[in-house]
Amino acid sequence: MSEIMQYVTRESAFHRLHPLTKLIFAIVVVALAVLTSDTAMLAVLAGAVVVIAVASGLARDLLRQVPLLLMLAVSLLALTILTIRSGEIIGYLVPQSVPVIGGAFPVTAGAIDLALAMSLRFAAMLFAFQLLVISTQPRDLVHVMDRLRMPVDYTLMFLIALRFIPSLQLEGKRIHEAQLARAYNPGKGLAGKIRGLFPIIIPLVSNSLGKATILGLTIDLRGYRSGRRTPMRDLSPGRADVAGICCMGLVVAGYLAVLLV
């Protein structure tokens, strides 16, 4: 199983962009996704991020998040159907032909539209952040955040959280393989899957707490908060970065123009 939220070593147009340009791209996509409630515009925004990934040769790494997004979309759809009663009634979760409780839980057009908009919003934001992470080395992100005068504690928390995602995934995989090697059989079906989570989650949380303690001691011993740090390399934006920032400015200006009309 491939690690998620992990830098991918590859030669692509998106990799060659300045980290600040990619950070601005992620911020612009997130801002537009949050400010947009129209389903069509959200679909265009998410599609544009996917097109950029395809052009950069990163579509396969990006689309690994699709199963997670599908589960999120189904959950949002079920939640909105049970809580939203706006718009035309399309049907019922429990058909009217069922005796006694027939016609329960109406499915409305407003609930479906809201669930679709929220799913596309999350997809656009997740895809943009995934593109930023898989195409930018962590040291370059730290360098950019340091140049932006971000507090060192926030930079440190961001980097640790970013690295803990693939680390936890890899650790969980190792624990699962160790349980299988010991012939642990929790059973089949949904109940078996639930029982099989406990032998993985408990040691995973315990190991994570131990690693957090070691990491804190390592940071203090290395004097991370004291003195000035010299970056390993100095990055400068190129023509592609200028063109990308100009394109993002045009997109934002066009969006604001549509809102004001």
Secondary structure, 3 states (H helix, E strand, C coil): CCCCCCCCCCCCHHHHCCHHHHHHHHHHHHHHHHHCCCHHHHHHHHHHHHHHHHHCCCHHHHHHHHHHHHHHHHHHHHHHHHHCCCCCEEEECCCCCCCCCCCCCEEEHHHHHHHHHHHHHHHHHHHHHHHHHHHCCHHHHHHHHHHCCCCHHHHHHHHHHHHHHHHHHHHHHHHHHHHHHCCCCCCCHHHHHHHHHHHHHHHHHHHHHHHHHHHHHHHHHCCCCCCCCCCCCCCCCCHHHHHHHHHHHHHHHHHHHHHHC
